[in-house]
Amino acid sequence: MAEDKEKVEKEEEVITDPVEFDPKDIPDIDSKYRLILLAAQRAKQIQRGASPRVDLDARRIKPTTIALEEFEGDKVNFRFIEKDKIS
């Protein structure tokens, strides 16, 4: 039971500090499905208190719209991590 609570606390951790990054380091989003998944994750961060990285009123505009605008403007730094395959 305590392990489940600890796991949930780790999942809810959100980093809201601005991070300096080079837009050339951002990988290309290869499909609209991946864009939706990434935008959903970013929208969840915005809902939990992360600062939007575009000039939109977070009180009037939905977090999903803000997240999509951030991706459109290359304002979100992310990377793909390959999981180790378990045999």
C-alpha positions in Angstrom: 0.0 0.0 0.0 2.8 2.4 0.9 4.6 1.5 -2.4 1.5 2.5 -4.4 1.4 5.9 -2.6 5.1 6.5 -3.3 4.6 5.5 -7.0 1.7 8.0 -7.3 3.7 10.8 -5.7 6.6 10.2 -8.2 4.2 10.2 -11.2 2.6 13.5 -10.1 5.9 15.4 -9.9 5.9 18.3 -12.4 8.9 20.4 -13.4 7.8 23.9 -14.0 11.2 25.7 -14.1 12.0 27.2 -17.5 14.7 25.3 -19.3 17.0 26.8 -21.9 17.3 24.6 -24.9 18.3 24.8 -28.5 15.3 24.3 -30.9 17.5 22.3 -33.2 17.7 19.6 -30.5 14.0 19.0 -30.6 13.2 15.8 -32.5 10.6 15.8 -35.3 7.2 14.6 -34.4 6.6 11.8 -36.9 2.8 11.4 -36.7 -0.3 13.1 -35.6 -0.9 10.4 -33.0 2.5 11.1 -31.4 1.6 14.8 -31.4 -1.7 14.1 -29.6 0.1 12.0 -26.9 2.8 14.6 -26.4 0.3 17.4 -26.2 -1.9 15.5 -23.8 1.1 15.1 -21.5 2.0 18.8 -21.7 -1.7 19.8 -21.1 -1.6 17.7 -18.0 1.5 19.6 -16.8 -0.3 22.9 -17.5 -3.3 21.8 -15.6 -1.1 21.0 -12.6 0.4 24.4 -12.6 3.2 24.6 -15.2 3.6 28.0 -16.8 2.5 28.2 -20.5 5.4 28.9 -22.8 3.2 30.9 -25.3 1.3 34.2 -24.8 -2.2 32.8 -24.3 -4.5 33.5 -21.3 -4.5 30.2 -19.4 -7.7 31.2 -17.7 -9.6 31.5 -20.9 -7.9 29.0 -23.3 -8.0 25.3 -22.7 -4.7 23.5 -21.7 -4.9 21.3 -24.7 -5.0 24.3 -27.1 -2.1 25.9 -25.2 -0.1 22.7 -25.4 -0.7 22.4 -29.2 0.4 26.0 -29.7 3.6 25.3 -27.7 4.4 22.3 -30.0 3.6 24.3 -33.1 6.0 27.0 -32.0 8.8 24.5 -30.9 8.5 25.8 -27.3 8.5 22.4 -25.7 11.7 20.4 -25.3 11.3 16.7 -25.3 13.2 13.5 -26.3 12.3 10.0 -27.2 13.6 7.3 -24.9 13.9 3.7 -26.1 12.9 1.1 -23.6 15.0 -1.9 -23.1 13.3 -5.0 -24.6 12.6 -7.7 -22.1 12.9 -11.2 -23.5 
